[in-house]
Amino acid sequence: MDPNPDSFRAILKHPSAFLPLAMSLTALTTLGIAAIDGILHGAHGIVREPDEGTAAHLWQLLMTVQMPIVAFFAIKWLRRAPRQTLGVLALQAGAWLASCAPVYFLNL
């Protein structure tokens, strides 16, 4: 048990802290699965479809829905424990950027 309820680890256990991380990692996994599926079906990676496809829609939903969760987390925790909250927000931003990077660099 963590003696300080406002420690980094304690704050990270709240759903509004870890859900955006999980959603970003799920979005990144979705891109990876789409790339593997494209390779297995004879393409050279992610196949560009006219209607974008299920993977693109799922990625867009995951990336968009986490923004209000991050805003809620920041509003709730920034005054209570600013240093720990900024650490969690940095993790969330890093996960978000890691999920956006393949889309940007591969021009998806």
SVG drawing of the C-alpha trace seen along z (x, -y; Angstrom):
<svg xmlns="http://www.w3.org/2000/svg" viewBox="-16 -24 24 38">
<polyline fill="none" stroke="black" stroke-width="0.4" points="0.0,0.0 1.3,-3.4 1.5,-5.7 1.0,-8.9 -2.4,-9.0 -1.1,-11.7 2.0,-9.8 2.7,-9.1 1.8,-5.4 -1.4,-6.1 -2.6,-8.7 -1.7,-6.4 -4.1,-3.8 -7.1,-6.0 -9.1,-5.2 -8.8,-8.7 -5.0,-8.3 -4.5,-4.8 -7.4,-4.7 -5.8,-7.2 -2.5,-5.2 -4.4,-1.9 -6.4,-3.5 -3.2,-4.9 -1.5,-1.5 -4.6,0.2 -4.6,-2.3 -0.9,-1.5 -1.7,2.2 -4.5,1.7 -2.0,0.2 0.4,3.1 -2.3,5.7 -3.4,3.9 0.2,3.9 0.6,7.6 -2.7,8.3 -1.6,6.4 1.6,8.3 -0.1,11.6 -2.5,10.9 0.3,10.1 0.6,6.3 3.7,4.6 2.3,3.2 -0.9,1.3 -3.2,1.3 -4.8,-2.1 -8.5,-1.5 -10.9,-4.0 -13.2,-3.9 -10.2,-3.9 -11.2,-0.6 -12.1,0.7 -8.6,0.2 -8.5,-3.5 -11.9,-4.1 -11.1,-2.3 -7.8,-4.2 -9.6,-7.5 -12.2,-6.7 -9.6,-5.6 -7.5,-8.7 -10.4,-11.1 -12.3,-9.6 -9.3,-9.8 -9.1,-13.6 -12.0,-14.4 -10.7,-11.8 -7.3,-13.5 -8.9,-16.9 -11.0,-15.5 -7.9,-14.0 -5.9,-17.3 -8.8,-19.4 -9.3,-17.0 -5.7,-16.3 -3.6,-19.3 -4.4,-21.3 -4.2,-18.4 -0.8,-17.0 0.7,-19.1 4.1,-17.4 2.7,-13.8 -0.1,-14.9 2.4,-16.5 4.3,-13.2 1.2,-11.2 0.2,-13.8 3.7,-13.4 3.2,-9.7 -0.2,-10.2 1.2,-12.6 4.1,-10.2 1.7,-7.3 -0.5,-9.6 2.5,-10.7 3.8,-7.1 0.4,-6.1 0.3,-9.1 3.9,-8.6 3.2,-5.7 0.3,-7.5 2.4,-10.6 5.6,-8.9 3.8,-6.4 1.4,-8.9 -1.6,-6.9"/>
</svg>
